Amino acid sequence: MDLPTGRILSTTLHHIDIGGQVCERVAIPGEADDLEQYLSELLGEIGNKPQKREYALAAQTTEFARALRVFYEEPDLSMCDEAEGLAGRLLRIEITTDNKFGHLNPEGTGHVKKGSFLQFIYKDGHSIQYLGVKIEHQSFIDEEDFRRKIGLGETQKVYKACKVGFDKDGQVFDVLIFDTNSKPSTYWWRDFWELTELRTDEHNTKTAIKAVTKTLAPLKKVSRADYTLLRNASVAAFKKEGRMNFDEFVTEVFSTYSAETEQSEKKIKEITKKL
């Protein structure tokens, strides 16, 4: 398999319009270097967050499994029917999910967060990787033709992601799911990607607690008291019954916390940004 130069082999972006029931492929603005930087930031955000879990393909006959085989052999998403098919599948799944659970949202904005679907094929060392990301979309006016388009912004929020690694023979060896919720949405990992869980909720909770504790560790040298209080509060939050929104957890436990000293307050702000 001949690979293009550069880290990114190919990418494609689709706007998922649940209300209009339309999946629209849109051009990605910017230079190659900008896209490389954006990919690095996405991977950094996903890799540094504790709320990611390990999964496996439910079967080798699913739409996603078949698409992955094609992606590895012909890593050009812009010319690949399977990439277009996954975007269309996401639209159908999100419409079904919104129709089923949308009435439960007290704000009346539906169950599924509106956004766009960004796909990458890229190199990580000698390994080929696939990344599918649900991101917040941003409208902008193109300077050349003054038409409103959908673009990528530096402050965009990653809602959900799926990262897949291939071995040297093109076999899938690693599937990670990221979600802004502490417990990944079922529609995302089971209905859309057609995956099965490799770890139990108990295991994943322990893993998340360890990740948060590791991020908190530098605070111990500054203020052991603040470290202990925040660690205990984090453990208690993860062990609560029901669904937990990770962003709300960070706000409630860290952003509103009153530190004992200015030095520890500064360190806590640094830690909060990493979370």
C-alpha positions in Angstrom: 0.0 0.0 0.0 1.5 3.3 -1.1 0.9 6.1 1.4 0.9 9.9 0.7 3.5 12.0 2.4 2.5 13.8 5.7 0.8 12.5 8.7 -2.8 12.8 7.5 -3.6 10.4 4.6 -7.1 11.7 4.0 -10.1 13.4 5.7 -13.7 14.2 5.1 -16.3 16.4 6.9 -20.1 16.1 6.9 -22.6 18.4 8.5 -25.3 16.3 10.2 -28.6 18.2 10.0 -31.1 16.2 12.2 -33.9 18.7 11.8 -33.6 18.8 8.0 -32.8 15.1 7.9 -29.8 15.9 5.6 -26.2 14.7 5.6 -24.2 17.2 3.6 -20.5 16.8 2.7 -18.6 20.1 3.1 -15.2 21.3 2.0 -12.6 21.7 4.8 -11.1 25.1 4.7 -7.4 25.8 5.6 -4.0 24.6 4.6 -2.5 21.1 5.2 -0.5 22.4 8.1 -3.6 23.8 9.7 -5.3 20.4 9.4 -2.3 18.6 10.8 -2.4 21.0 13.9 -6.1 20.4 14.3 -5.7 16.6 14.2 -2.9 16.9 16.9 -5.2 19.0 19.1 -8.1 16.5 18.6 -5.9 13.6 19.5 -4.5 15.5 22.5 -7.9 16.3 23.8 -9.1 12.7 23.4 -6.0 11.2 24.8 -5.9 13.4 27.9 -9.5 12.9 28.9 -10.2 10.1 31.4 -13.7 9.3 30.0 -12.6 7.0 27.2 -13.3 3.2 27.0 -12.1 0.1 25.2 -14.4 -1.6 22.7 -14.3 -4.3 20.0 -16.1 -4.8 16.7 -19.3 -6.7 17.4 -18.7 -8.7 14.2 -16.6 -8.6 11.0 -19.8 -8.2 8.9 -21.0 -4.9 10.3 -21.0 -1.8 8.1 -18.2 -0.2 10.1 -16.0 -3.4 10.0 -16.4 -3.6 6.2 -15.6 0.1 5.9 -12.5 -0.2 8.0 -11.1 -2.9 5.7 -11.7 -0.6 2.7 -10.1 2.4 4.6 -6.9 0.4 5.2 -6.6 -0.8 1.6 -7.6 2.5 0.0 -7.0 5.3 2.5 -8.7 8.1 0.6 -11.9 9.0 2.4 -12.8 11.7 -0.2 -13.2 9.0 -2.9 -14.6 6.3 -0.6 -18.3 5.4 -0.7 -17.9 3.8 2.8 -17.0 7.1 4.4 -20.1 8.7 2.9 -22.1 5.7 4.0 -21.0 6.1 7.7 -22.0 9.7 7.7 -25.4 8.8 6.3 -25.7 6.1 8.9 -24.9 8.5 11.7 -27.7 10.8 10.5 -30.2 7.9 10.5 -29.1 6.8 13.9 -29.3 10.3 15.4 -32.7 10.9 13.9 -34.0 7.7 15.5 -32.4 8.5 18.8 -33.7 12.0 18.9 -37.2 10.8 18.0 -37.0 8.3 20.8 -35.5 10.4 23.6 -35.8 14.1 22.5 -38.8 14.7 24.6 -36.8 14.0 27.8 -34.7 17.2 27.3 -36.3 19.9 29.4 -34.8 22.7 27.2 -36.6 21.4 24.2 -33.5 21.2 22.1 -33.6 17.4 21.5 -31.5 14.6 22.9 -28.6 14.5 20.4 -26.3 17.5 20.3 -26.1 19.1 16.9 -22.8 19.0 15.1 -20.7 17.7 12.2 -18.9 14.3 11.6 -15.2 14.5 10.9 -13.2 11.5 9.7 -9.5 11.0 9.4 -7.1 8.4 8.2 -3.6 9.2 9.5 -0.3 7.6 10.4 0.9 7.2 13.9 4.5 6.0 13.6 4.3 2.9 11.5 0.7 2.3 12.3 -2.4 3.4 10.3 -5.2 4.9 12.4 -8.8 5.9 11.8 -10.6 8.7 13.7 -14.3 9.5 13.6 -15.3 12.6 15.6 -18.6 14.3 16.3 -17.7 17.9 16.7 -19.5 21.2 17.2 -19.9 22.9 13.8 -19.2 26.5 13.1 -20.8 28.6 10.3 -18.7 31.3 8.6 -18.9 33.5 5.5 -16.4 32.5 2.7 -14.4 35.6 1.7 -14.3 34.7 -1.9 -17.9 34.0 -2.8 -19.7 35.3 0.4 -21.6 32.1 0.9 -22.2 30.7 4.3 -20.3 27.5 4.9 -19.5 25.1 7.7 -15.9 25.2 9.0 -13.5 24.1 11.7 -12.7 26.5 14.6 -10.1 26.5 17.2 -12.6 26.6 20.0 -14.8 23.8 18.8 -16.0 21.2 21.2 -15.4 17.5 20.7 -18.7 15.7 21.6 -17.8 12.1 20.8 -15.0 10.2 19.1 -14.0 6.7 17.9 -10.3 5.9 17.3 -9.2 2.6 15.6 -5.7 1.3 15.2 -4.6 -1.2 12.6 -1.7 -3.7 12.9 0.9 -4.2 10.0 -1.5 -6.7 8.4 -4.4 -4.4 8.4 -6.2 -6.1 11.3 -8.0 -3.9 13.9 -6.2 -4.2 17.2 -7.5 -1.3 19.2 -10.8 0.5 19.4 -11.3 3.4 21.8 -14.5 5.4 22.4 -14.5 8.9 23.8 -17.6 10.7 25.1 -18.1 13.9 27.0 -20.5 11.9 29.2 -18.8 9.8 31.8 -20.8 6.8 30.4 -20.7 6.8 26.6 -24.0 7.2 24.8 -25.4 3.8 23.8 -26.5 5.1 20.4 -22.9 6.2 19.7 -21.0 3.0 20.5 -23.6 0.3 20.0 -26.1 1.6 17.5 -23.8 3.6 15.2 -20.4 2.0 15.5 -21.8 -1.5 16.3 -19.3 -2.3 19.0 -19.2 -4.4 22.1 -17.8 -3.4 25.5 -14.5 -4.9 26.6 -14.6 -3.5 30.2 -17.3 -3.3 32.8 -18.6 0.0 34.2 -16.8 -0.8 37.5 -13.5 -1.2 35.7 -14.0 2.0 33.7 -15.0 4.0 36.8 -11.8 2.8 38.5 -9.8 3.7 35.4 -11.3 7.2 35.2 -10.6 7.8 38.9 -7.0 6.8 38.4 -6.7 9.2 35.5 -8.1 12.1 37.4 -5.9 11.3 40.4 -2.9 11.2 38.2 -3.8 14.6 36.8 -4.2 15.9 40.3 -0.9 14.5 41.5 1.2 17.8 41.0 -1.2 19.5 43.4 0.0 17.3 46.3 3.4 19.1 46.4 1.7 22.5 46.6 -1.1 21.7 49.0 -1.7 18.2 50.4 -5.0 19.4 52.0 -6.4 20.7 48.6 -5.2 17.5 46.9 -7.0 15.3 49.4 -10.3 17.2 49.3 -10.4 17.3 45.5 -9.4 13.7 45.2 -12.1 12.6 47.6 -14.7 14.8 45.9 -13.7 13.3 42.5 -14.0 9.7 43.8 -17.4 10.5 45.3 -18.7 12.0 42.1 -17.6 9.0 40.0 -19.3 6.6 42.4 -22.7 8.3 42.3 -25.6 6.4 40.8 -26.7 7.3 37.3 -25.3 9.2 34.4 -22.5 11.8 34.9 -21.7 14.6 32.6 -17.9 15.0 32.8 -17.9 18.8 32.0 -20.4 19.4 34.8 -18.3 17.3 37.1 -15.2 19.4 36.4 -17.2 22.6 36.9 -18.8 21.5 40.2 -15.7 19.9 41.7 -12.8 22.0 40.4 -14.0 25.3 38.8 -15.9 26.3 41.9 -13.4 25.0 44.5 -11.9 27.6 46.9 -8.2 26.8 47.4 -6.3 27.4 50.6 -3.5 29.5 49.0 -3.0 31.5 45.9 -0.3 29.1 44.8 -2.6 26.1 45.0 -5.4 28.1 43.3 -3.1 28.7 40.4 -2.1 25.0 40.2 -5.8 23.9 40.4 -6.6 26.2 37.4 -3.8 24.5 35.4 -5.2 21.1 36.3 -8.8 22.1 35.5 -7.7 23.1 31.9 -6.1 19.6 31.5 -9.3 17.9 32.6 
